[in-house]
Amino acid sequence: MKFFKTWEESRKIPEKGRLVWYSGSSTAERWTEHWNKHDIYNALRGAQEKNYPYKKLLLRYLSKDKPILEGGCGRGDIVLGLQKDGYRTVGVDWSQDTVKISKQIVHDIDVIGGDVLNLPFPRGCFGGYVSIGVVEHFFDGPEKALAEANRVLCKGGVLFISVPYFNPLRQFKAKVNLFPNPAREINLQDFYQYAFTEKEITQLLYQSGFRVCFVEYINIAIGIGREMGLVGQKMRKWRVTAKFISLGEKFRFFRHILAHSIILVCKKI
């Protein structure tokens, strides 16, 4: 089975119904380093031309009646893209350096340094809240971040959230012990993120005052690459198998089984 192992395999452990990554602590410095490896300039240039991630879904569910907040905005391309599409937007990220770089590239982009657990905004002032790959990075769980999102959203406001997905393939690997034994030495300070089942993240959202209205599964290619080791990496590169993966993205059944992440659109109750 060694050909199906990945570089992450010694750092991922199934625990209490979740898949847990211990691949290095999620600090502001780590996120600064992460975004420095990405092409911030071209991402923002694309956003200025109204090309940005999750555009179709965001435009479908977000209203222009009230401002939109992105908590954990990174380079700010979603914030800028929504702004160009006529929304009033603001982004918060705890990587001050990334915020500074984004503002140097686009002077009027409304992004600030801050903490999604303690947002500098009054209660109920936003009509939408976007959270892409953020709440899974807290060792104590996503509840505090979700509570703060609830606080700043107005009644009936929309939460657009994505988290890593403990999909059926990953659950199967856990069941047949293809992940390392939890008894292996793990440094809790290296906690990076959780992956959640659809059932658990839906329950957590409900307990935090949100009703899930829409669910989608995304990034089959990343899911395969991260869970099938050398085989998965080759499948993503070989022309024939890459076409099959691309085709699989079109079918909800395959997305449900193999996707790396899950998106949920919710309304504040």
DRENMI-580851 format. One record per residue (C-alpha): residue number from 1; x, y, z. Coordinates in nm, 3 decimals. Layout:
# DRENMI-580851
<site resi="NUM" xx="X" yy="Y" zz="Z"/>
...
This chain:
# DRENMI-580851
<site resi="1" xx="0.000" yy="0.000" zz="0.000"/>
<site resi="2" xx="0.304" yy="0.228" zz="0.007"/>
<site resi="3" xx="0.218" yy="0.370" zz="-0.335"/>
<site resi="4" xx="-0.105" yy="0.504" zz="-0.189"/>
<site resi="5" xx="0.064" yy="0.683" zz="0.098"/>
<site resi="6" xx="0.118" yy="1.058" zz="0.089"/>
<site resi="7" xx="0.365" yy="1.296" zz="0.249"/>
<site resi="8" xx="0.085" yy="1.394" zz="0.488"/>
<site resi="9" xx="0.012" yy="1.040" zz="0.600"/>
<site resi="10" xx="0.226" yy="1.052" zz="0.914"/>
<site resi="11" xx="0.064" yy="1.384" zz="1.004"/>
<site resi="12" xx="-0.307" yy="1.296" zz="0.967"/>
<site resi="13" xx="-0.490" yy="1.104" zz="1.236"/>
<site resi="14" xx="-0.860" yy="1.015" zz="1.269"/>
<site resi="15" xx="-0.978" yy="1.139" zz="1.610"/>
<site resi="16" xx="-1.331" yy="1.152" zz="1.753"/>
<site resi="17" xx="-1.503" yy="1.147" zz="1.416"/>
<site resi="18" xx="-1.270" yy="1.399" zz="1.253"/>
<site resi="19" xx="-0.953" yy="1.378" zz="1.050"/>
<site resi="20" xx="-0.683" yy="1.587" zz="1.218"/>
<site resi="21" xx="-0.373" yy="1.731" zz="1.054"/>
<site resi="22" xx="-0.064" yy="1.778" zz="1.275"/>
<site resi="23" xx="0.149" yy="1.938" zz="1.005"/>
<site resi="24" xx="0.259" yy="2.258" zz="1.178"/>
<site resi="25" xx="0.079" yy="2.519" zz="1.385"/>
<site resi="26" xx="-0.156" yy="2.763" zz="1.211"/>
<site resi="27" xx="0.000" yy="3.097" zz="1.307"/>
<site resi="28" xx="-0.006" yy="3.442" zz="1.147"/>
<site resi="29" xx="0.355" yy="3.386" zz="1.045"/>
<site resi="30" xx="0.268" yy="3.058" zz="0.874"/>
<site resi="31" xx="-0.012" yy="3.225" zz="0.679"/>
<site resi="32" xx="0.217" yy="3.509" zz="0.576"/>
<site resi="33" xx="0.459" yy="3.249" zz="0.443"/>
<site resi="34" xx="0.172" yy="3.064" zz="0.274"/>
<site resi="35" xx="0.043" yy="3.370" zz="0.088"/>
<site resi="36" xx="0.395" yy="3.479" zz="-0.005"/>
<site resi="37" xx="0.417" yy="3.159" zz="-0.211"/>
<site resi="38" xx="0.110" yy="3.262" zz="-0.411"/>
<site resi="39" xx="0.087" yy="3.520" zz="-0.686"/>
<site resi="40" xx="-0.104" yy="3.790" zz="-0.499"/>
<site resi="41" xx="-0.063" yy="4.043" zz="-0.779"/>
<site resi="42" xx="-0.227" yy="3.828" zz="-1.047"/>
<site resi="43" xx="-0.500" yy="3.710" zz="-0.810"/>
<site resi="44" xx="-0.598" yy="4.071" zz="-0.741"/>
<site resi="45" xx="-0.566" yy="4.168" zz="-1.106"/>
<site resi="46" xx="-0.805" yy="3.885" zz="-1.191"/>
<site resi="47" xx="-1.045" yy="4.004" zz="-0.922"/>
<site resi="48" xx="-1.038" yy="4.354" zz="-1.071"/>
<site resi="49" xx="-1.160" yy="4.190" zz="-1.391"/>
<site resi="50" xx="-1.434" yy="4.013" zz="-1.190"/>
<site resi="51" xx="-1.260" yy="3.674" zz="-1.191"/>
<site resi="52" xx="-1.239" yy="3.527" zz="-0.841"/>
<site resi="53" xx="-1.307" yy="3.199" zz="-0.654"/>
<site resi="54" xx="-1.664" yy="3.073" zz="-0.600"/>
<site resi="55" xx="-1.807" yy="3.367" zz="-0.794"/>
<site resi="56" xx="-2.122" yy="3.196" zz="-0.924"/>
<site resi="57" xx="-2.222" yy="3.062" zz="-0.582"/>
<site resi="58" xx="-2.143" yy="3.387" zz="-0.405"/>
<site resi="59" xx="-2.348" yy="3.593" zz="-0.647"/>
<site resi="60" xx="-2.635" yy="3.345" zz="-0.622"/>
<site resi="61" xx="-2.666" yy="3.363" zz="-0.243"/>
<site resi="62" xx="-2.530" yy="3.700" zz="-0.130"/>
<site resi="63" xx="-2.751" yy="4.009" zz="-0.127"/>
<site resi="64" xx="-2.631" yy="4.364" zz="-0.194"/>
<site resi="65" xx="-2.866" yy="4.509" zz="0.068"/>
<site resi="66" xx="-2.601" yy="4.506" zz="0.342"/>
<site resi="67" xx="-2.219" yy="4.489" zz="0.352"/>
<site resi="68" xx="-2.036" yy="4.156" zz="0.316"/>
<site resi="69" xx="-1.750" yy="4.050" zz="0.543"/>
<site resi="70" xx="-1.486" yy="3.793" zz="0.456"/>
<site resi="71" xx="-1.326" yy="3.657" zz="0.772"/>
<site resi="72" xx="-0.981" yy="3.521" zz="0.691"/>
<site resi="73" xx="-0.960" yy="3.695" zz="0.354"/>
<site resi="74" xx="-0.596" yy="3.616" zz="0.277"/>
<site resi="75" xx="-0.488" yy="3.808" zz="-0.031"/>
<site resi="76" xx="-0.833" yy="3.969" zz="-0.060"/>
<site resi="77" xx="-0.930" yy="3.860" zz="-0.413"/>
<site resi="78" xx="-1.285" yy="3.762" zz="-0.310"/>
<site resi="79" xx="-1.328" yy="4.092" zz="-0.125"/>
<site resi="80" xx="-1.212" yy="4.286" zz="-0.431"/>
<site resi="81" xx="-1.406" yy="4.073" zz="-0.680"/>
<site resi="82" xx="-1.733" yy="4.118" zz="-0.492"/>
<site resi="83" xx="-1.662" yy="4.491" zz="-0.471"/>
<site resi="84" xx="-1.623" yy="4.506" zz="-0.849"/>
<site resi="85" xx="-1.952" yy="4.321" zz="-0.881"/>
<site resi="86" xx="-2.129" yy="4.593" zz="-0.686"/>
<site resi="87" xx="-2.111" yy="4.472" zz="-0.325"/>
<site resi="88" xx="-1.993" yy="4.668" zz="-0.024"/>
<site resi="89" xx="-1.721" yy="4.445" zz="0.117"/>
<site resi="90" xx="-1.456" yy="4.432" zz="0.385"/>
<site resi="91" xx="-1.199" yy="4.164" zz="0.462"/>
<site resi="92" xx="-1.019" yy="4.070" zz="0.783"/>
<site resi="93" xx="-0.702" yy="3.861" zz="0.806"/>
<site resi="94" xx="-0.456" yy="3.810" zz="1.088"/>
<site resi="95" xx="-0.156" yy="3.815" zz="0.851"/>
<site resi="96" xx="-0.076" yy="4.185" zz="0.872"/>
<site resi="97" xx="0.199" yy="4.148" zz="0.612"/>
<site resi="98" xx="-0.042" yy="3.998" zz="0.357"/>
<site resi="99" xx="-0.292" yy="4.276" zz="0.422"/>
<site resi="100" xx="-0.016" yy="4.532" zz="0.369"/>
<site resi="101" xx="0.094" yy="4.374" zz="0.039"/>
<site resi="102" xx="-0.264" yy="4.360" zz="-0.092"/>
<site resi="103" xx="-0.321" yy="4.727" zz="-0.010"/>
<site resi="104" xx="0.004" yy="4.820" zz="-0.183"/>
<site resi="105" xx="-0.118" yy="4.646" zz="-0.500"/>
<site resi="106" xx="-0.477" yy="4.778" zz="-0.485"/>
<site resi="107" xx="-0.489" yy="5.095" zz="-0.279"/>
<site resi="108" xx="-0.866" yy="5.106" zz="-0.232"/>
<site resi="109" xx="-0.917" yy="4.742" zz="-0.133"/>
<site resi="110" xx="-1.093" yy="4.734" zz="0.205"/>
<site resi="111" xx="-0.892" yy="4.475" zz="0.401"/>
<site resi="112" xx="-0.765" yy="4.508" zz="0.756"/>
<site resi="113" xx="-0.565" yy="4.306" zz="1.005"/>
<site resi="114" xx="-0.774" yy="4.136" zz="1.269"/>
<site resi="115" xx="-0.892" yy="3.822" zz="1.446"/>
<site resi="116" xx="-1.203" yy="3.628" zz="1.339"/>
<site resi="117" xx="-1.255" yy="3.536" zz="1.705"/>
<site resi="118" xx="-1.279" yy="3.903" zz="1.803"/>
<site resi="119" xx="-1.405" yy="4.108" zz="1.510"/>
<site resi="120" xx="-1.398" yy="4.490" zz="1.536"/>
<site resi="121" xx="-1.757" yy="4.534" zz="1.418"/>
<site resi="122" xx="-2.091" yy="4.588" zz="1.595"/>
<site resi="123" xx="-2.362" yy="4.325" zz="1.624"/>
<site resi="124" xx="-2.577" yy="4.258" zz="1.317"/>
<site resi="125" xx="-2.404" yy="4.495" zz="1.076"/>
<site resi="126" xx="-2.338" yy="4.251" zz="0.788"/>
<site resi="127" xx="-2.575" yy="4.080" zz="0.548"/>
<site resi="128" xx="-2.323" yy="3.815" zz="0.448"/>
<site resi="129" xx="-2.013" yy="3.648" zz="0.590"/>
<site resi="130" xx="-1.764" yy="3.453" zz="0.376"/>
<site resi="131" xx="-1.531" yy="3.202" zz="0.543"/>
<site resi="132" xx="-1.313" yy="2.997" zz="0.308"/>
<site resi="133" xx="-1.091" yy="2.745" zz="0.486"/>
<site resi="134" xx="-1.068" yy="2.926" zz="0.819"/>
<site resi="135" xx="-1.268" yy="2.779" zz="1.109"/>
<site resi="136" xx="-1.101" yy="2.436" zz="1.088"/>
<site resi="137" xx="-0.771" yy="2.579" zz="1.208"/>
<site resi="138" xx="-0.870" yy="2.627" zz="1.574"/>
<site resi="139" xx="-0.764" yy="2.345" zz="1.806"/>
<site resi="140" xx="-1.060" yy="2.408" zz="2.038"/>
<site resi="141" xx="-1.296" yy="2.372" zz="1.742"/>
<site resi="142" xx="-1.488" yy="2.610" zz="1.516"/>
<site resi="143" xx="-1.754" yy="2.711" zz="1.769"/>
<site resi="144" xx="-1.600" yy="3.045" zz="1.875"/>
<site resi="145" xx="-1.543" yy="3.156" zz="1.517"/>
<site resi="146" xx="-1.898" yy="3.056" zz="1.423"/>
<site resi="147" xx="-2.039" yy="3.241" zz="1.724"/>
<site resi="148" xx="-1.854" yy="3.557" zz="1.622"/>
<site resi="149" xx="-1.981" yy="3.520" zz="1.265"/>
<site resi="150" xx="-2.333" yy="3.489" zz="1.404"/>
<site resi="151" xx="-2.285" yy="3.801" zz="1.616"/>
<site resi="152" xx="-2.190" yy="4.030" zz="1.328"/>
<site resi="153" xx="-2.455" yy="3.894" zz="1.087"/>
<site resi="154" xx="-2.803" yy="4.040" zz="1.076"/>
<site resi="155" xx="-3.105" yy="3.814" zz="1.120"/>
<site resi="156" xx="-3.148" yy="3.616" zz="0.801"/>
<site resi="157" xx="-2.790" yy="3.696" zz="0.701"/>
<site resi="158" xx="-2.600" yy="3.446" zz="0.487"/>
<site resi="159" xx="-2.292" yy="3.251" zz="0.596"/>
<site resi="160" xx="-2.089" yy="3.107" zz="0.307"/>
<site resi="161" xx="-1.838" yy="2.863" zz="0.455"/>
<site resi="162" xx="-1.597" yy="2.594" zz="0.340"/>
<site resi="163" xx="-1.400" yy="2.342" zz="0.547"/>
<site resi="164" xx="-1.193" yy="2.031" zz="0.470"/>
<site resi="165" xx="-1.421" yy="1.733" zz="0.418"/>
<site resi="166" xx="-1.388" yy="1.398" zz="0.599"/>
<site resi="167" xx="-1.527" yy="1.235" zz="0.289"/>
<site resi="168" xx="-1.626" yy="0.867" zz="0.243"/>
<site resi="169" xx="-1.284" yy="0.781" zz="0.097"/>
<site resi="170" xx="-1.109" yy="0.924" zz="0.402"/>
<site resi="171" xx="-1.357" yy="0.751" zz="0.633"/>
<site resi="172" xx="-1.284" yy="0.420" zz="0.457"/>
<site resi="173" xx="-0.910" yy="0.473" zz="0.501"/>
<site resi="174" xx="-0.968" yy="0.539" zz="0.871"/>
<site resi="175" xx="-1.184" yy="0.226" zz="0.906"/>
<site resi="176" xx="-0.920" yy="-0.004" zz="0.755"/>
<site resi="177" xx="-0.633" yy="0.167" zz="0.943"/>
<site resi="178" xx="-0.459" yy="0.329" zz="0.649"/>
<site resi="179" xx="-0.384" yy="0.632" zz="0.865"/>
<site resi="180" xx="-0.117" yy="0.610" zz="1.140"/>
<site resi="181" xx="-0.204" yy="0.475" zz="1.481"/>
<site resi="182" xx="-0.311" yy="0.756" zz="1.720"/>
<site resi="183" xx="-0.063" yy="0.620" zz="1.971"/>
<site resi="184" xx="0.221" yy="0.758" zz="1.759"/>
<site resi="185" xx="0.405" yy="1.050" zz="1.912"/>
<site resi="186" xx="0.226" yy="1.371" zz="1.816"/>
<site resi="187" xx="0.307" yy="1.724" zz="1.927"/>
<site resi="188" xx="-0.021" yy="1.904" zz="1.992"/>
<site resi="189" xx="0.154" yy="2.233" zz="1.916"/>
<site resi="190" xx="0.175" yy="2.111" zz="1.555"/>
<site resi="191" xx="-0.204" yy="2.103" zz="1.519"/>
<site resi="192" xx="-0.300" yy="2.249" zz="1.182"/>
<site resi="193" xx="-0.662" yy="2.170" zz="1.095"/>
<site resi="194" xx="-0.966" yy="1.943" zz="1.116"/>
<site resi="195" xx="-1.165" yy="1.779" zz="0.839"/>
<site resi="196" xx="-1.534" yy="1.734" zz="0.923"/>
<site resi="197" xx="-1.805" yy="1.499" zz="0.808"/>
<site resi="198" xx="-2.104" yy="1.668" zz="0.649"/>
<site resi="199" xx="-2.321" yy="1.557" zz="0.943"/>
<site resi="200" xx="-2.092" yy="1.707" zz="1.207"/>
<site resi="201" xx="-2.034" yy="2.044" zz="1.041"/>
<site resi="202" xx="-2.409" yy="2.074" zz="0.976"/>
<site resi="203" xx="-2.478" yy="2.008" zz="1.346"/>
<site resi="204" xx="-2.211" yy="2.257" zz="1.455"/>
<site resi="205" xx="-2.362" yy="2.523" zz="1.232"/>
<site resi="206" xx="-2.712" yy="2.457" zz="1.368"/>
<site resi="207" xx="-2.584" yy="2.477" zz="1.726"/>
<site resi="208" xx="-2.424" yy="2.811" zz="1.635"/>
<site resi="209" xx="-2.752" yy="2.953" zz="1.509"/>
<site resi="210" xx="-2.740" yy="2.869" zz="1.137"/>
<site resi="211" xx="-2.966" yy="2.667" zz="0.909"/>
<site resi="212" xx="-2.790" yy="2.500" zz="0.614"/>
<site resi="213" xx="-2.961" yy="2.582" zz="0.282"/>
<site resi="214" xx="-2.713" yy="2.441" zz="0.030"/>
<site resi="215" xx="-2.421" yy="2.196" zz="0.027"/>
<site resi="216" xx="-2.158" yy="2.136" zz="-0.238"/>
<site resi="217" xx="-1.842" yy="1.924" zz="-0.253"/>
<site resi="218" xx="-1.534" yy="2.065" zz="-0.426"/>
<site resi="219" xx="-1.180" yy="1.980" zz="-0.538"/>
<site resi="220" xx="-1.182" yy="1.612" zz="-0.638"/>
<site resi="221" xx="-0.830" yy="1.647" zz="-0.781"/>
<site resi="222" xx="-0.691" yy="1.768" zz="-0.448"/>
<site resi="223" xx="-0.882" yy="1.496" zz="-0.262"/>
<site resi="224" xx="-0.736" yy="1.224" zz="-0.484"/>
<site resi="225" xx="-0.388" yy="1.371" zz="-0.475"/>
<site resi="226" xx="-0.385" yy="1.392" zz="-0.097"/>
<site resi="227" xx="-0.538" yy="1.052" zz="-0.026"/>
<site resi="228" xx="-0.393" yy="0.824" zz="-0.296"/>
<site resi="229" xx="-0.026" yy="0.914" zz="-0.268"/>
<site resi="230" xx="0.197" yy="0.855" zz="-0.571"/>
<site resi="231" xx="-0.091" yy="0.693" zz="-0.756"/>
<site resi="232" xx="-0.313" yy="0.996" zz="-0.698"/>
<site resi="233" xx="-0.038" yy="1.238" zz="-0.801"/>
<site resi="234" xx="0.020" yy="1.045" zz="-1.124"/>
<site resi="235" xx="-0.353" yy="1.027" zz="-1.193"/>
<site resi="236" xx="-0.372" yy="1.406" zz="-1.178"/>
<site resi="237" xx="-0.088" yy="1.435" zz="-1.434"/>
<site resi="238" xx="-0.167" yy="1.156" zz="-1.681"/>
<site resi="239" xx="-0.381" yy="1.294" zz="-1.961"/>
<site resi="240" xx="-0.636" yy="1.010" zz="-1.967"/>
<site resi="241" xx="-0.689" yy="0.988" zz="-1.590"/>
<site resi="242" xx="-0.685" yy="1.367" zz="-1.557"/>
<site resi="243" xx="-0.977" yy="1.374" zz="-1.802"/>
<site resi="244" xx="-1.164" yy="1.120" zz="-1.589"/>
<site resi="245" xx="-1.102" yy="1.332" zz="-1.279"/>
<site resi="246" xx="-1.228" yy="1.639" zz="-1.463"/>
<site resi="247" xx="-1.534" yy="1.442" zz="-1.573"/>
<site resi="248" xx="-1.589" yy="1.324" zz="-1.216"/>
<site resi="249" xx="-1.612" yy="1.688" zz="-1.104"/>
<site resi="250" xx="-1.937" yy="1.710" zz="-1.300"/>
<site resi="251" xx="-2.111" yy="1.434" zz="-1.104"/>
<site resi="252" xx="-2.228" yy="1.499" zz="-0.749"/>
<site resi="253" xx="-2.187" yy="1.130" zz="-0.655"/>
<site resi="254" xx="-1.811" yy="1.139" zz="-0.722"/>
<site resi="255" xx="-1.770" yy="1.481" zz="-0.563"/>
<site resi="256" xx="-1.941" yy="1.349" zz="-0.251"/>
<site resi="257" xx="-1.698" yy="1.056" zz="-0.222"/>
<site resi="258" xx="-1.369" yy="1.218" zz="-0.325"/>
<site resi="259" xx="-1.383" yy="1.595" zz="-0.272"/>
<site resi="260" xx="-1.126" yy="1.760" zz="-0.048"/>
<site resi="261" xx="-1.358" yy="2.034" zz="0.078"/>
<site resi="262" xx="-1.724" yy="2.097" zz="0.148"/>
<site resi="263" xx="-1.907" yy="2.427" zz="0.099"/>
<site resi="264" xx="-2.217" yy="2.510" zz="0.300"/>
<site resi="265" xx="-2.444" yy="2.810" zz="0.250"/>
<site resi="266" xx="-2.642" yy="2.892" zz="0.565"/>
<site resi="267" xx="-2.886" yy="3.148" zz="0.698"/>
<site resi="268" xx="-2.876" yy="3.293" zz="1.044"/>
<site resi="269" xx="-3.180" yy="3.169" zz="1.232"/>
